[in-house]
Amino acid sequence: MPVYPGGPTQLLRDLTASVVYPEVAVGTNVGGNVLVDFIVAPNGRIYEVKLNKGIVSGPGQEAAAQALNEAAVAAVQRLKKKWQAGRQNGKAVAVSFTVPLAFAPSGR
């Protein structure tokens, strides 16, 4: 299993710090949990960052939900620290990883 520098607590801190709450979502009462998938390469870098499960909104709030989903993916893409790669049989290997991000409906 790959390890983020500083462990899971530091990963959540860094993700929280890198999330930019979209203006279009402020005051919309749209929120929820987002899952973002990515791969940790043998060299410790991340790639193929993509939305696994996003926020689904009601009619008229699609733009806010989409913006929050995009903000979650962008936050993961901004993680620049090098991970300790996952290992199998003593060799560094690529490993898929999923992180959750939560957005409160009130924003910011």
MDTraj code that builds the backbone (N, CA, C; nanometers):
import mdtraj as md
import numpy as np

residues = "MET PRO VAL TYR PRO GLY GLY PRO THR GLN LEU LEU ARG ASP LEU THR ALA SER VAL VAL TYR PRO GLU VAL ALA VAL GLY THR ASN VAL GLY GLY ASN VAL LEU VAL ASP PHE ILE VAL ALA PRO ASN GLY ARG ILE TYR GLU VAL LYS LEU ASN LYS GLY ILE VAL SER GLY PRO GLY GLN GLU ALA ALA ALA GLN ALA LEU ASN GLU ALA ALA VAL ALA ALA VAL GLN ARG LEU LYS LYS LYS TRP GLN ALA GLY ARG GLN ASN GLY LYS ALA VAL ALA VAL SER PHE THR VAL PRO LEU ALA PHE ALA PRO SER GLY ARG".split()
xyz = np.array([
    [0.0851, -0.1182, 0.0000],
    [0.0000, 0.0000, 0.0000],
    [0.0898, 0.1247, 0.0000],
    [0.0627, 0.2214, -0.0861],
    [0.1416, 0.3445, -0.0871],
    [0.1209, 0.4240, 0.0418],
    [0.2216, 0.5029, 0.0766],
    [0.2145, 0.5839, 0.1982],
    [0.2437, 0.7292, 0.1616],
    [0.1539, 0.8183, 0.2033],
    [0.1727, 0.9616, 0.1820],
    [0.2687, 1.0143, 0.2883],
    [0.3582, 1.1077, 0.2532],
    [0.4496, 1.1633, 0.3533],
    [0.3724, 1.2246, 0.4704],
    [0.3971, 1.1755, 0.5904],
    [0.3253, 1.2232, 0.7081],
    [0.2030, 1.1394, 0.7401],
    [0.1695, 1.0442, 0.6524],
    [0.0593, 0.9528, 0.6791],
    [-0.0768, 1.0062, 0.6387],
    [-0.1816, 0.9300, 0.6721],
    [-0.3175, 0.9657, 0.6311],
    [-0.3659, 1.0997, 0.6863],
    [-0.3253, 1.1323, 0.8080],
    [-0.3678, 1.2596, 0.8670],
    [-0.3120, 1.3765, 0.7867],
    [-0.1855, 1.3670, 0.7471],
    [-0.1245, 1.4737, 0.6679],
    [-0.1868, 1.4812, 0.5291],
    [-0.2214, 1.3673, 0.4725],
    [-0.2890, 1.3658, 0.3427],
    [-0.4199, 1.4435, 0.3504],
    [-0.4989, 1.4168, 0.4527],
    [-0.6262, 1.4888, 0.4675],
    [-0.6042, 1.6374, 0.4909],
    [-0.5015, 1.6719, 0.5676],
    [-0.4697, 1.8150, 0.5884],
    [-0.4337, 1.8818, 0.4564],
    [-0.3462, 1.8158, 0.3797],
    [-0.3020, 1.8745, 0.2533],
    [-0.4171, 1.8857, 0.1535],
    [-0.5040, 1.7851, 0.1506],
    [-0.6201, 1.7923, 0.0617],
    [-0.7123, 1.9065, 0.1016],
    [-0.7390, 1.9163, 0.2308],
    [-0.8264, 2.0228, 0.2797],
    [-0.7687, 2.1597, 0.2454],
    [-0.6371, 2.1740, 0.2605],
    [-0.5723, 2.3020, 0.2310],
    [-0.5738, 2.3344, 0.0815],
    [-0.5778, 2.2318, -0.0030],
    [-0.5700, 2.2577, -0.1469],
    [-0.7061, 2.2694, -0.2155],
    [-0.8137, 2.2433, -0.1423],
    [-0.9472, 2.2565, -0.2019],
    [-0.9823, 2.4041, -0.2169],
    [-1.0227, 2.4405, -0.3353],
    [-1.0722, 2.5753, -0.3613],
    [-1.2232, 2.5624, -0.3794],
    [-1.2988, 2.6185, -0.2835],
    [-1.4447, 2.6068, -0.2894],
    [-1.4971, 2.6956, -0.4017],
    [-1.5661, 2.6389, -0.4982],
    [-1.6116, 2.7171, -0.6137],
    [-1.7167, 2.8219, -0.5771],
    [-1.6993, 2.9403, -0.6298],
    [-1.7947, 3.0488, -0.6046],
    [-1.9360, 3.0107, -0.6481],
    [-1.9468, 2.9364, -0.7577],
    [-2.0786, 2.8998, -0.8100],
    [-2.1557, 2.8115, -0.7114],
    [-2.0852, 2.7479, -0.6182],
    [-2.1512, 2.6588, -0.5225],
    [-2.1885, 2.7282, -0.3917],
    [-2.1347, 2.8470, -0.3688],
    [-2.1629, 2.9190, -0.2443],
    [-2.3111, 2.9556, -0.2387],
    [-2.3740, 2.9223, -0.1270],
    [-2.5132, 2.9574, -0.1057],
    [-2.6140, 2.8720, -0.1810],
    [-2.5708, 2.7618, -0.2402],
    [-2.6625, 2.6788, -0.3192],
    [-2.7222, 2.5638, -0.2406],
    [-2.6720, 2.5389, -0.1214],
    [-2.7161, 2.4256, -0.0407],
    [-2.6813, 2.2917, -0.1063],
    [-2.5797, 2.2923, -0.1938],
    [-2.5314, 2.1694, -0.2565],
    [-2.4072, 2.1250, -0.1811],
    [-2.4032, 1.9993, -0.1442],
    [-2.2880, 1.9444, -0.0747],
    [-2.2945, 1.7939, -0.0767],
    [-2.1941, 1.7328, -0.0197],
    [-2.1912, 1.5876, -0.0130],
    [-2.0501, 1.5350, -0.0189],
    [-2.0408, 1.4053, -0.0375],
    [-1.9112, 1.3383, -0.0399],
    [-1.8701, 1.3060, -0.1824],
    [-1.7409, 1.3217, -0.2071],
    [-1.6829, 1.2939, -0.3376],
    [-1.5707, 1.1928, -0.3175],
    [-1.5613, 1.0956, -0.4074],
    [-1.4500, 1.0011, -0.4071],
    [-1.3668, 1.0258, -0.5315],
    [-1.2355, 1.0400, -0.5115],
    [-1.1441, 1.0645, -0.6223],
    [-1.0436, 0.9498, -0.6279],
    [-1.0298, 0.8899, -0.7454],
    [-0.9352, 0.7806, -0.7679],
    [-0.8096, 0.8338, -0.8347],
    [-0.6977, 0.7684, -0.8073],
    [-0.5735, 0.7971, -0.8776],
    [-0.4807, 0.6785, -0.8612],
    [-0.3706, 0.6822, -0.9317],
    [-0.2709, 0.5763, -0.9229],
    [-0.1425, 0.6363, -0.8693],
    [-0.0824, 0.5663, -0.7730],
    [0.0495, 0.6031, -0.7233],
    [0.1496, 0.5179, -0.8012],
    [0.2345, 0.5834, -0.8791],
    [0.3321, 0.5151, -0.9638],
    [0.4465, 0.4583, -0.8798],
    [0.5241, 0.3678, -0.9372],
    [0.6403, 0.3146, -0.8655],
    [0.7398, 0.4227, -0.8224],
    [0.7410, 0.5366, -0.8935],
    [0.8318, 0.6453, -0.8554],
    [0.7716, 0.7379, -0.7494],
    [0.6483, 0.7076, -0.7026],
    [0.5856, 0.7859, -0.5964],
    [0.4997, 0.9018, -0.6431],
    [0.4935, 0.9251, -0.7726],
    [0.4095, 1.0329, -0.8268],
    [0.2686, 0.9801, -0.8517],
    [0.1705, 1.0715, -0.8551],
    [0.0335, 1.0289, -0.8831],
    [-0.0044, 1.0659, -1.0262],
    [-0.0916, 0.9839, -1.0832],
    [-0.1407, 1.0098, -1.2182],
    [-0.2785, 0.9470, -1.2341],
    [-0.3408, 0.9731, -1.3479],
    [-0.4764, 0.9259, -1.3777],
    [-0.5748, 0.9614, -1.2662],
    [-0.5739, 1.0878, -1.2278],
    [-0.6665, 1.1370, -1.1252],
    [-0.8038, 1.1530, -1.1896],
    [-0.9050, 1.0899, -1.1300],
    [-1.0390, 1.0979, -1.1885],
    [-1.1462, 1.0839, -1.0812],
    [-1.2623, 1.1339, -1.1147],
    [-1.3774, 1.1260, -1.0262],
    [-1.4294, 0.9829, -1.0226],
    [-1.4472, 0.9289, -0.9019],
    [-1.5057, 0.7958, -0.8838],
    [-1.6549, 0.8107, -0.8581],
    [-1.6872, 0.8914, -0.7570],
    [-1.8270, 0.9161, -0.7199],
    [-1.8392, 1.0635, -0.6858],
    [-1.9292, 1.1300, -0.7530],
    [-1.9445, 1.2726, -0.7310],
    [-2.0756, 1.3082, -0.6651],
    [-2.0916, 1.4360, -0.6428],
    [-2.2141, 1.4910, -0.5854],
    [-2.3191, 1.4985, -0.6956],
    [-2.4375, 1.4524, -0.6641],
    [-2.5508, 1.4610, -0.7563],
    [-2.6473, 1.5628, -0.6974],
    [-2.6922, 1.6546, -0.7792],
    [-2.7778, 1.7622, -0.7287],
    [-2.9161, 1.7562, -0.7909],
    [-3.0000, 1.8402, -0.7382],
    [-3.1343, 1.8531, -0.7927],
    [-3.1363, 1.9461, -0.9122],
    [-3.2522, 1.9597, -0.9742],
    [-3.2663, 2.0480, -1.0899],
    [-3.2240, 2.1914, -1.0565],
    [-3.1512, 2.2509, -1.1484],
    [-3.1069, 2.3885, -1.1309],
    [-2.9793, 2.4030, -1.0501],
    [-2.9282, 2.2930, -0.9966],
    [-2.8061, 2.2999, -0.9157],
    [-2.6925, 2.2174, -0.9756],
    [-2.7093, 2.1780, -1.1002],
    [-2.6099, 2.0937, -1.1657],
    [-2.4736, 2.1610, -1.1742],
    [-2.4714, 2.2917, -1.2015],
    [-2.3444, 2.3631, -1.2151],
    [-2.2673, 2.3621, -1.0841],
    [-2.3369, 2.3788, -0.9727],
    [-2.2707, 2.3773, -0.8420],
    [-2.2136, 2.2394, -0.8124],
    [-2.2910, 2.1349, -0.8396],
    [-2.2436, 1.9984, -0.8153],
    [-2.1227, 1.9671, -0.9024],
    [-2.1290, 2.0038, -1.0283],
    [-2.0172, 1.9794, -1.1187],
    [-1.8926, 2.0549, -1.0725],
    [-1.9099, 2.1780, -1.0288],
    [-1.7964, 2.2579, -0.9816],
    [-1.7323, 2.1954, -0.8580],
    [-1.8136, 2.1427, -0.7669],
    [-1.7592, 2.0769, -0.6479],
    [-1.6840, 1.9497, -0.6859],
    [-1.7394, 1.8728, -0.7773],
    [-1.6709, 1.7517, -0.8233],
    [-1.5366, 1.7858, -0.8872],
    [-1.5355, 1.8893, -0.9690],
    [-1.4115, 1.9330, -1.0336],
    [-1.3117, 1.9869, -0.9314],
    [-1.3609, 2.0544, -0.8278],
    [-1.2727, 2.1064, -0.7229],
    [-1.2050, 1.9927, -0.6475],
    [-1.2759, 1.8833, -0.6269],
    [-1.2176, 1.7680, -0.5583],
    [-1.1054, 1.7060, -0.6412],
    [-1.1300, 1.6878, -0.7697],
    [-1.0274, 1.6314, -0.8578],
    [-0.9063, 1.7246, -0.8631],
    [-0.9303, 1.8537, -0.8747],
    [-0.8208, 1.9511, -0.8808],
    [-0.7388, 1.9509, -0.7519],
    [-0.8044, 1.9341, -0.6375],
    [-0.7325, 1.9304, -0.5094],
    [-0.6353, 1.8133, -0.5064],
    [-0.6782, 1.6989, -0.5554],
    [-0.5887, 1.5823, -0.5592],
    [-0.4753, 1.6071, -0.6587],
    [-0.5056, 1.6663, -0.7721],
    [-0.4021, 1.6945, -0.8719],
    [-0.2961, 1.7901, -0.8185],
    [-0.3331, 1.8747, -0.7228],
    [-0.2380, 1.9703, -0.6654],
    [-0.1445, 1.9063, -0.5625],
    [-0.1698, 1.7832, -0.5225],
    [-0.0792, 1.7165, -0.4281],
    [0.0534, 1.6914, -0.4991],
    [0.1576, 1.7550, -0.4535],
    [0.2868, 1.7436, -0.5216],
    [0.3896, 1.6624, -0.4429],
    [0.3563, 1.6254, -0.3196],
    [0.4514, 1.5459, -0.2424],
    [0.4643, 1.4075, -0.3038],
    [0.5842, 1.3547, -0.2980],
    [0.6111, 1.2226, -0.3521],
    [0.5723, 1.1166, -0.2495],
    [0.4911, 1.0211, -0.2909],
    [0.4473, 0.9125, -0.2044],
    [0.5566, 0.8068, -0.1922],
    [0.5489, 0.7277, -0.0859],
    [0.6289, 0.6060, -0.0781],
    [0.5479, 0.5021, -0.1554],
    [0.6053, 0.4476, -0.2592],
    [0.5315, 0.3581, -0.3481],
    [0.4896, 0.2296, -0.2781],
    [0.3827, 0.1703, -0.3305],
    [0.3431, 0.0382, -0.2846],
    [0.4455, -0.0638, -0.3320],
    [0.4552, -0.1734, -0.2602],
    [0.5540, -0.2751, -0.2958],
    [0.4877, -0.4120, -0.3046],
    [0.5364, -0.4899, -0.3979],
    [0.4920, -0.6277, -0.4109],
    [0.6158, -0.7118, -0.4394],
    [0.6364, -0.8126, -0.3563],
    [0.7561, -0.8975, -0.3671],
    [0.8837, -0.8136, -0.3659],
    [0.8837, -0.7088, -0.2828],
    [1.0010, -0.6238, -0.2673],
    [1.0229, -0.5221, -0.3777],
    [0.9352, -0.5181, -0.4745],
    [0.9512, -0.4265, -0.5876],
    [0.8423, -0.3197, -0.5843],
    [0.8813, -0.1938, -0.6133],
    [0.7832, -0.0846, -0.6195],
    [0.6887, -0.1091, -0.7365],
    [0.5588, -0.0927, -0.7097],
    [0.4565, -0.1158, -0.8123],
    [0.3543, -0.0022, -0.8109],
    [0.2836, 0.0125, -0.9210],
    [0.1738, 0.1092, -0.9289],
    [0.0547, 0.0543, -0.8510],
    [-0.0093, 0.1415, -0.7735],
    [-0.1234, 0.1006, -0.6912],
    [-0.2332, 0.2056, -0.7044],
    [-0.3570, 0.1600, -0.7249],
    [-0.4685, 0.2544, -0.7289],
    [-0.5077, 0.2918, -0.5864],
    [-0.5558, 0.4139, -0.5709],
    [-0.5855, 0.4703, -0.4401],
    [-0.7104, 0.5563, -0.4548],
    [-0.7919, 0.5607, -0.3519],
    [-0.9124, 0.6440, -0.3518],
    [-0.9141, 0.7292, -0.2261],
    [-0.9442, 0.8577, -0.2425],
    [-0.9574, 0.9460, -0.1264],
    [-1.0966, 1.0082, -0.1252],
    [-1.1530, 1.0237, -0.0050],
    [-1.2825, 1.0901, 0.0084],
    [-1.2635, 1.2383, 0.0401],
    [-1.3493, 1.3206, -0.0128],
    [-1.3545, 1.4618, 0.0244],
    [-1.5000, 1.4966, 0.0505],
    [-1.5234, 1.5749, 0.1536],
    [-1.6600, 1.6142, 0.1894],
    [-1.6756, 1.7648, 0.1718],
    [-1.7877, 1.8040, 0.1153],
    [-1.8211, 1.9450, 0.0982],
    [-1.9480, 1.9734, 0.1766],
    [-1.9399, 2.0703, 0.2662],
    [-2.0571, 2.1109, 0.3433],
    [-2.1464, 2.1975, 0.2551],
    [-2.2769, 2.1796, 0.2630],
    [-2.3681, 2.2569, 0.1785],
    [-2.3572, 2.4079, 0.1966],
    [-2.3149, 2.4533, 0.3123],
    [-2.3090, 2.5974, 0.3366],
    [-2.1920, 2.6642, 0.2659],
    [-2.0937, 2.5869, 0.2247],
    [-1.9806, 2.6435, 0.1510],
    [-1.8680, 2.6902, 0.2395],
    [-1.7604, 2.7195, 0.1712],
    [-1.6354, 2.7690, 0.2301],
    [-1.5945, 2.6875, 0.3467],
])
top = md.Topology()
chain = top.add_chain()
for i, resn in enumerate(residues, 1):
    res = top.add_residue(resn, chain, resSeq=i)
    for name in ("N", "CA", "C"):
        top.add_atom(name, md.element.get_by_symbol(name[0]), res)
traj = md.Trajectory(xyz[None], top)
